[in-house]
Amino acid sequence: MTGRRRAVLIAGPTASGKSALALELAQAQDGIVVNADAMQIYEVLQVVTARPSDADMALAEHRLYGTVPAAVRFSTGQWLISVSEVMKNADPARPLIFVGGTGLYFDALLNGFADVPEVPAALALQVQQEIQALDGEQRLELLRREDPVAAARLKVVDPQRLTRALAVKQATGRTLSSFQDELSASMLADFLSVDRIVLDPDRDVLRKRIAVRFEQMFGGGAVDEVKVLRALDLDPSLPVMKAIGVREIGDWLDGAIEQDEAIELATIATQQYAKRQRTWFRNRFGDWPRRGA
């Protein structure tokens, strides 16, 4: 049945208007909006992560929003399994509109996925501490010894990549490159059509949107969401605890900073994140049609 299916992929940085475009297309085409954002998958943080409102989700079918408990470390592989369930249960005549800012989700959807086992956080931290004094050449030499295939593929061995490669090998006894060479097939390979869009607003426009949006979030339920999240007493290393706004609002609740500073810090962090997203999409999806917003 996949040969009848159509998909639309809408990527872009935060606050670029992705959700609004997805909703517009879903209403026009009787489509199903499928979340491709790693933070919007979690419960609790609807406002903080700019998840579509309940009112918007009532206007068209939305899937994989707020479905994962905050205490779970949800992986790209798990997201793909969830997507396969959506595909299995959806009418093949209805287009699937994937929308979000997590580039790895789109990459796995289109190009397949290497199912690398999760590494314990304590082990990753230990490895990170062991290599922190190494310079670039020393990092490269260490990776050549531990995973020569991975070393040959990388132009620069930054600490994050080296940490991941070493931790995976210590945890599994296998090199990271050996897992990466076992890609699954693209889930969209047999689709009738796959349209791709990257929303890429002017930088200054995007920065202003981010500033306005977080200020509105602060007064629109974000504080209550962070209170609920903190009451769960979760491991600080969990992905949901690293959502932009959680730490800043938490510091304000603790009296460590003023409200204006919390808003400013969260706004700056969001703008920096949007810059990283734009760079990632330009480097990896440079052939996707671009659209201002």
Secondary structure, 3 states (H helix, E strand, C coil): CHHHCEEEEEECCCCCCHHHHHHHHHHHHCCEEEECCCCCCECCCCCCCCCCCHHHHCCCEEECCCCECCCCCCCHHHHHHHHHHHHHHCCCCCCEEEEECCHHHHHHHHHCCCCCCCCCHHHHHHHHHHHCCCCHHHHHHHHHHHCHHHHHHCCCCCHHHHHHHHHHHHHHCCCHHHHHCCCCCCCCCCCCEEEEEEECCCHHHHHHHHHHHHHHHHHHHHHHHHHHHHHCCCCCCCHHHHCCCHHHHHHHHCCCCCHHHHHHHHHHHHHHHHHHHHHHHHHHCCCCCEECC
